[in-house]
C-alpha cells in the first residue's frame, strides 16, 4: 500500500473574509438617538415643566390676640374655642467629659488649742462643730466635738457664778495664719446680746498650723463643667424630642422642661486633683403640637374679619408670638397668650392673571404682572424646565399672593 502526499501552498493575495457592519446599522442608531433627543426636548419643554408665580402686592400687617389652650386629652379638643390637641414627649441623653481642676486649697494642718467657754445665762448652751468661733483677730475655729456650756449658778454666798467648760478647738481652715491666736472668741450663731453672755477665751495660744497649697476641684470647676455638659447636651436632646414628636408637630422652647439633677463626678469638691470627670444625664419633656394647623386656624379666624376686597397673602402664615401663661405636665395642659400677625393685601384676580401669562416667557409675564395696579414685585420658580417659559396648561402653573422678602 502506498500513500501519496500533496502539498498545499497558500495562494498569493488571498485575504480572509471579515464581516463588516453595514452602513444602515449606523443610520438606525442615529435615528434612535435623534428620537430620544426629541422626546427629551418635548418632555422637558411641554410635559414636565411647571411654575410657581408669587405676586407681591402692597400689604399691611393685621394682628389679633388669642387665648390658646393645648391639651393631651383629645376629648377636650375644641378648635372653634381655641383648644388644640397636644402630646407630651420625653427623652434623655448622657455625656461624660474630663475637665481641668483650677481650685486652690491649703491642705496643710489646722492650728489647735484650748478654749474656756463662759455662760452667764441660766440655761446651758450647746456648741457643735458646725458653729463658727470667731477670734478678735478674725480667725475662725470650731470645737472638736459637740459640748454643752453649763448655765450660770448661784453659790453659797449668793453670788452668780458663770458656767464654764474647757474644750479643744481647731482652726476651720488649715494654715499658719491661725497660729499664735489668743483672746476672746465669739459664737457667731448666737444673737449679739447673747454673745455678750456666752463666749470663749483661748488659753495660751494656738499652734500647729501648716501650709501646703494644692490644686483641688472647686465649686466653680463643678459649675463650669456642668454648664459645658448642659450646652453640649441641649441640642441632641431637642433633636431627640423633635424626632419623637414627628414631622407634623412642633416643639417650642418655652414648652420644654429640663432636669439636670443627675450628675456624677470622679472627684469630690475641695479634694486634690489635676483633672476630674463629670457625667451628666439631661432629661427633658415637652409639649408638641401641630403648629401648621394652629396657624391656619388663627389665619382663618382673622380672615373672617377682613374688609371686603382684602385677603391674606396665601404663601405667608405670618408670625405667632407665644407667651406661656401656665404649663402643667401632670394634667397635660398648657395656656398660651398668642399674638397672631398676618400680611393682608387687596384681593386681585389671580385666575385672570394666570390665563394671561400661559405660554409667555418670564420676561413677558413679568412685564405684564408688574404693570398691574398695587403689584410691587413678582417671583418665578420654574421646575423641570429647560427654559424660562411658562407652561401652556393652567394646571402646570401655581399662582399665589406673597409677601416681599
C-alpha positions as CSV (number, residue, x, y, z in Angstrom):
1,X,0.0,0.0,0.0
2,X,1.3,3.4,-0.9
3,X,0.4,6.8,0.3
4,X,0.6,9.8,-2.0
5,X,1.2,13.2,-0.4
6,X,0.3,16.5,-1.8
7,X,1.5,19.9,-0.6
8,X,-0.8,22.9,-0.4
9,X,0.6,26.4,-0.6
10,X,-1.5,29.5,0.1
11,X,-2.4,31.5,-2.9
12,X,-0.9,34.9,-3.2
13,X,-3.0,37.9,-2.5
14,X,-5.5,35.7,-0.6
15,X,-7.4,37.6,2.2
16,X,-9.6,36.2,4.9
17,X,-13.2,37.4,4.6
18,X,-14.2,39.7,7.5
19,X,-17.7,40.7,8.3
20,X,-18.1,44.4,8.2
21,X,-21.0,46.4,9.7
22,X,-23.4,47.6,7.2
23,X,-23.9,51.3,6.8
24,X,-27.6,51.1,7.6
25,X,-26.9,50.0,11.2
26,X,-25.3,53.4,11.9
27,X,-28.2,55.1,10.3
28,X,-30.7,53.3,12.6
29,X,-28.6,54.3,15.6
30,X,-28.6,57.9,14.5
31,X,-32.4,57.8,14.1
32,X,-32.9,56.2,17.5
33,X,-30.6,58.8,19.2
34,X,-32.4,61.7,17.4
35,X,-35.8,60.3,18.6
36,X,-34.6,60.2,22.2
37,X,-33.4,63.8,22.0
38,X,-36.7,64.9,20.5
39,X,-38.7,63.0,23.2
40,X,-36.4,64.5,25.9
41,X,-37.0,68.0,24.5
42,X,-40.8,67.5,24.3
43,X,-40.8,66.0,27.8
44,X,-38.9,68.9,29.5
45,X,-40.5,71.6,27.4
46,X,-44.2,70.7,27.3
47,X,-44.9,67.8,29.7
48,X,-42.9,68.1,32.9
49,X,-42.3,71.8,33.3
50,X,-44.3,73.6,36.0
51,X,-44.0,77.0,37.5
52,X,-44.9,78.8,40.7
53,X,-45.7,82.5,40.4
54,X,-45.7,84.6,43.6
55,X,-47.1,88.0,43.2
56,X,-46.1,90.5,45.9
57,X,-48.6,93.3,46.4
58,X,-48.8,96.2,48.8
59,X,-49.6,94.7,52.2
60,X,-50.3,95.8,55.8
61,X,-49.9,93.6,58.9
62,X,-53.0,92.9,60.9
63,X,-52.6,91.4,64.4
64,X,-55.0,89.8,66.8
65,X,-54.6,88.4,70.3
66,X,-55.8,84.9,71.2
67,X,-56.1,82.8,74.4
68,X,-55.0,79.3,73.4
69,X,-55.1,76.1,75.3
70,X,-53.2,72.9,74.5
71,X,-54.4,69.6,75.9
72,X,-53.3,66.0,75.7
73,X,-56.9,64.9,76.3
74,X,-58.4,64.5,72.9
75,X,-62.0,64.5,74.3
76,X,-61.5,68.2,75.3
77,X,-60.2,69.4,72.0
78,X,-62.3,72.2,70.5
79,X,-60.6,74.2,67.9
80,X,-63.5,76.5,67.5
81,X,-63.0,77.6,71.1
82,X,-59.2,77.7,70.6
83,X,-58.5,74.4,72.4
84,X,-56.0,72.4,70.4
85,X,-54.5,68.9,70.7
86,X,-51.0,68.3,72.0
87,X,-48.8,65.4,73.0
88,X,-46.1,65.0,75.6
89,X,-42.8,63.5,74.5
90,X,-39.8,62.7,76.7
91,X,-36.2,61.8,76.2
92,X,-32.8,61.7,78.0
93,X,-29.2,61.9,76.9
94,X,-26.0,61.3,78.9
95,X,-22.5,62.7,78.4
96,X,-19.2,62.4,80.3
97,X,-16.2,64.6,79.8
98,X,-12.9,65.3,81.6
99,X,-12.1,68.7,82.9
100,X,-9.2,70.5,84.4
101,X,-9.2,71.4,88.1
102,X,-8.3,75.0,88.8
103,X,-9.1,75.5,92.5
104,X,-6.5,76.0,95.2
105,X,-6.7,75.0,98.8
106,X,-4.4,74.9,101.7
107,X,-4.2,71.2,102.5
108,X,-1.8,71.6,105.5
109,X,-2.7,71.1,109.1
110,X,-5.1,73.2,111.2
111,X,-4.0,75.1,114.2
112,X,-5.2,73.7,117.5
113,X,-5.5,74.9,121.1
114,X,-7.8,75.0,124.1
115,X,-10.5,77.5,125.0
116,X,-12.6,78.0,128.1
117,X,-16.2,79.0,127.5
118,X,-18.3,81.0,129.9
119,X,-22.1,81.1,130.2
120,X,-23.7,83.9,132.2
121,X,-27.3,82.8,131.5
122,X,-29.3,80.3,133.4
123,X,-29.6,77.8,130.6
124,X,-26.9,75.5,129.2
125,X,-25.7,76.4,125.7
126,X,-24.8,73.6,123.2
127,X,-21.8,74.2,120.8
128,X,-21.4,72.0,117.8
129,X,-18.5,71.6,115.3
130,X,-20.5,73.4,112.6
131,X,-20.7,76.6,114.7
132,X,-18.1,79.2,113.8
133,X,-16.0,80.5,116.7
134,X,-14.6,83.9,115.6
135,X,-11.5,85.4,117.3
136,X,-10.8,89.1,117.7
137,X,-8.1,88.7,115.0
138,X,-10.6,87.3,112.5
139,X,-9.5,83.6,112.6
140,X,-12.3,81.1,112.6
141,X,-12.2,78.0,114.9
142,X,-14.5,75.1,115.7
143,X,-14.9,72.7,118.6
144,X,-13.6,69.2,118.0
145,X,-16.8,67.6,119.2
146,X,-20.2,68.8,120.5
147,X,-20.3,70.2,124.0
148,X,-22.7,71.9,126.4
149,X,-21.6,75.0,128.3
150,X,-23.3,74.7,131.7
151,X,-25.7,77.5,132.7
152,X,-24.8,80.0,135.5
153,X,-25.4,79.1,139.2
154,X,-25.7,80.9,142.5
155,X,-23.0,80.0,145.1
156,X,-23.4,79.6,148.8
157,X,-22.8,83.3,149.3
158,X,-25.5,84.3,146.8
159,X,-23.1,85.3,144.1
160,X,-23.8,84.4,140.4
161,X,-21.1,82.1,139.1
162,X,-20.8,81.7,135.3
163,X,-20.9,78.2,133.9
164,X,-17.6,77.1,132.5
165,X,-16.1,74.3,130.3
166,X,-12.7,73.8,128.7
167,X,-12.8,72.3,125.2
168,X,-10.3,71.5,122.4
169,X,-10.6,73.8,119.3
170,X,-9.0,73.7,115.8
171,X,-9.0,76.3,113.0
172,X,-11.6,75.8,110.4
173,X,-9.1,76.1,107.6
174,X,-5.5,74.8,107.5
175,X,-2.6,77.2,107.6
176,X,-0.1,79.1,109.7
177,X,-2.4,82.1,109.7
178,X,-4.3,80.5,112.6
179,X,-1.2,80.1,114.8
180,X,-0.5,82.3,117.8
181,X,-4.1,83.3,118.3
182,X,-5.3,84.1,121.8
183,X,-8.0,86.0,123.5
184,X,-11.8,86.0,123.1
185,X,-13.8,84.0,120.6
186,X,-17.5,84.7,119.9
187,X,-20.1,82.2,118.8
188,X,-21.3,83.7,115.6
189,X,-24.5,81.7,115.5
190,X,-25.8,83.5,118.6
191,X,-27.6,86.8,118.7
192,X,-25.4,89.7,119.6
193,X,-26.9,90.2,123.0
194,X,-26.3,86.5,123.8
195,X,-22.7,86.7,122.5
196,X,-22.0,89.1,125.4
197,X,-23.1,86.5,127.9
198,X,-21.9,83.3,126.2
199,X,-18.3,83.4,124.8
200,X,-14.9,81.7,124.9
201,X,-11.4,82.6,125.6
202,X,-8.4,80.8,124.1
203,X,-5.9,79.7,126.7
204,X,-2.3,80.4,125.9
205,X,-2.0,80.5,122.0
206,X,-2.9,78.2,119.1
207,X,-0.2,76.3,117.3
208,X,0.5,73.5,114.8
209,X,-1.0,75.1,111.7
210,X,1.0,74.4,108.5
211,X,0.7,75.5,104.8
212,X,0.5,73.1,101.9
213,X,-1.3,74.6,98.9
214,X,-2.6,72.1,96.3
215,X,-4.8,72.1,93.2
216,X,-8.3,71.0,94.1
217,X,-11.7,70.7,92.4
218,X,-13.5,73.9,93.3
219,X,-17.2,74.7,93.2
220,X,-16.6,76.9,90.2
221,X,-14.9,74.0,88.4
222,X,-18.0,71.8,89.0
223,X,-20.4,74.6,88.0
224,X,-18.5,75.3,84.7
225,X,-18.2,71.6,83.9
226,X,-22.0,71.2,84.4
227,X,-22.7,74.2,82.2
228,X,-20.5,72.9,79.5
229,X,-22.2,69.5,79.5
230,X,-25.6,71.1,79.5
231,X,-24.7,73.2,76.5
232,X,-23.4,70.1,74.7
233,X,-26.5,68.0,75.5
234,X,-29.2,70.6,74.8
235,X,-29.1,70.3,71.0
236,X,-29.2,66.5,70.8
237,X,-31.9,66.4,73.5
238,X,-34.0,68.9,71.4
239,X,-33.3,66.9,68.3
240,X,-34.5,63.7,70.0
241,X,-37.7,65.4,71.2
242,X,-38.5,66.7,67.7
243,X,-37.8,63.2,66.2
244,X,-40.2,61.6,68.7
245,X,-42.8,64.3,68.1
246,X,-42.8,63.6,64.4
247,X,-42.6,65.8,61.3
248,X,-46.1,67.2,61.6
249,X,-45.6,68.5,65.2
250,X,-43.6,71.4,66.6
251,X,-42.0,71.9,70.0
252,X,-41.5,75.5,71.2
253,X,-38.5,76.1,73.5
254,X,-40.9,77.6,76.1
255,X,-42.6,74.3,76.4
256,X,-39.6,72.2,77.2
257,X,-38.9,71.2,80.8
258,X,-35.3,70.1,81.6
259,X,-34.0,68.1,84.5
260,X,-30.2,68.2,85.0
261,X,-30.1,67.0,88.6
262,X,-28.3,63.7,87.9
263,X,-24.6,64.3,87.9
264,X,-21.7,62.1,88.9
265,X,-18.1,63.4,89.5
266,X,-14.9,61.4,89.9
267,X,-13.5,63.8,92.5
268,X,-15.5,65.5,95.3
269,X,-15.4,69.2,95.8
270,X,-12.2,70.6,97.5
271,X,-10.4,67.3,97.0
272,X,-6.9,67.4,95.4
273,X,-6.8,66.6,91.7
274,X,-5.3,68.0,88.5
275,X,-8.3,66.7,86.4
276,X,-11.7,65.3,87.1
277,X,-14.5,63.6,85.2
278,X,-18.2,64.6,85.3
279,X,-21.1,62.7,83.8
280,X,-24.4,64.4,83.3
281,X,-27.8,62.9,82.4
282,X,-30.1,65.5,80.9
283,X,-33.8,64.6,81.0
284,X,-36.4,66.6,79.1
285,X,-40.1,66.5,78.4
286,X,-42.1,68.8,76.2
287,X,-45.4,69.6,74.7
288,X,-45.7,69.1,71.0
289,X,-48.5,70.5,68.8
290,X,-49.5,70.9,65.2
291,X,-48.2,74.4,64.6
292,X,-49.3,74.5,60.9
293,X,-52.9,73.6,62.0
294,X,-52.8,76.3,64.7
295,X,-51.6,78.9,62.3
296,X,-54.1,78.0,59.7
297,X,-56.9,78.1,62.3
298,X,-55.9,81.5,63.5
299,X,-55.4,82.7,60.0
300,X,-59.0,81.7,59.1
301,X,-60.4,83.5,62.2
302,X,-58.6,86.7,61.2
303,X,-59.6,86.4,57.5
304,X,-63.3,86.3,58.6
305,X,-62.9,89.8,60.0
306,X,-61.2,91.4,56.9
307,X,-62.8,94.1,55.0
308,X,-64.4,93.3,51.6
309,X,-61.8,93.0,48.9
310,X,-59.0,92.1,51.3
311,X,-57.2,88.8,51.5
312,X,-54.3,87.2,53.5
313,X,-51.2,86.5,51.3
314,X,-51.6,82.8,50.5
315,X,-47.9,81.9,50.9
316,X,-47.3,83.6,54.2
317,X,-48.6,82.3,57.5
318,X,-47.3,85.4,59.2
319,X,-45.9,85.2,62.7
320,X,-47.1,83.9,66.1
321,X,-45.7,85.4,69.3
322,X,-46.3,82.9,72.1
323,X,-46.3,83.8,75.8
324,X,-46.6,80.8,78.2
325,X,-49.1,81.6,81.0
326,X,-49.2,78.1,82.6
327,X,-47.7,74.7,82.0
328,X,-48.9,71.5,83.8
329,X,-47.3,68.3,82.7
330,X,-49.2,66.2,85.3
331,X,-52.5,67.4,83.8
332,X,-51.3,67.7,80.3
333,X,-52.4,71.3,79.8
334,X,-50.8,74.5,78.5
335,X,-52.3,78.0,78.5
336,X,-50.8,80.4,75.9
337,X,-51.3,84.0,75.0
338,X,-50.7,84.2,71.3
339,X,-50.4,87.4,69.2
340,X,-51.0,86.4,65.5
341,X,-49.9,88.7,62.8
342,X,-50.6,88.2,59.1
343,X,-49.9,90.3,56.0
344,X,-53.1,91.5,54.3
345,X,-53.4,92.6,50.7
346,X,-56.0,93.9,48.3
347,X,-57.6,90.9,46.5
348,X,-56.7,90.6,42.9
349,X,-58.0,88.3,40.1
350,X,-55.3,85.5,40.1
351,X,-57.4,83.4,37.7
352,X,-57.3,86.1,35.0
353,X,-53.6,86.8,35.5
354,X,-52.9,83.1,35.1
355,X,-54.9,83.0,31.8
356,X,-52.9,85.9,30.5
357,X,-49.5,84.5,31.2
358,X,-49.9,81.0,29.7
359,X,-47.0,80.2,27.4
360,X,-45.3,83.5,27.9
361,X,-41.6,83.9,28.6
362,X,-40.6,85.0,32.1
363,X,-39.7,88.5,30.7
364,X,-43.1,88.9,29.1
365,X,-45.0,87.6,32.1
366,X,-43.0,89.8,34.5
367,X,-43.7,92.9,32.4
368,X,-47.4,92.2,32.3
369,X,-47.8,91.5,36.0
370,X,-45.8,94.5,37.2
371,X,-48.0,96.7,35.0
372,X,-51.0,95.8,37.2
373,X,-52.0,98.2,40.0
374,X,-50.8,97.6,43.6
375,X,-48.3,95.0,42.4
376,X,-44.8,95.6,43.9
377,X,-42.9,92.5,42.7
378,X,-43.2,89.1,41.2
379,X,-41.2,85.9,41.7
380,X,-41.0,82.9,39.3
381,X,-39.9,79.5,40.3
382,X,-39.5,77.0,37.4
383,X,-39.3,73.2,37.9
384,X,-38.2,70.6,35.3
385,X,-37.9,73.3,32.6
386,X,-35.1,73.8,30.0
387,X,-36.0,77.4,29.6
388,X,-37.7,80.3,31.5
389,X,-41.0,79.9,29.7
390,X,-44.3,79.4,31.4
391,X,-46.3,76.2,30.6
392,X,-49.2,76.3,28.2
393,X,-51.6,74.4,30.6
394,X,-53.2,76.1,33.5
395,X,-52.7,73.1,35.8
396,X,-49.0,73.4,35.4
397,X,-48.9,76.9,36.9
398,X,-49.5,77.8,40.6
399,X,-50.1,81.5,41.1
400,X,-50.4,83.0,44.6
401,X,-50.1,86.1,46.7
402,X,-47.0,86.5,48.7
403,X,-45.1,89.0,50.9
404,X,-41.9,90.7,50.0
405,X,-38.6,89.4,51.5
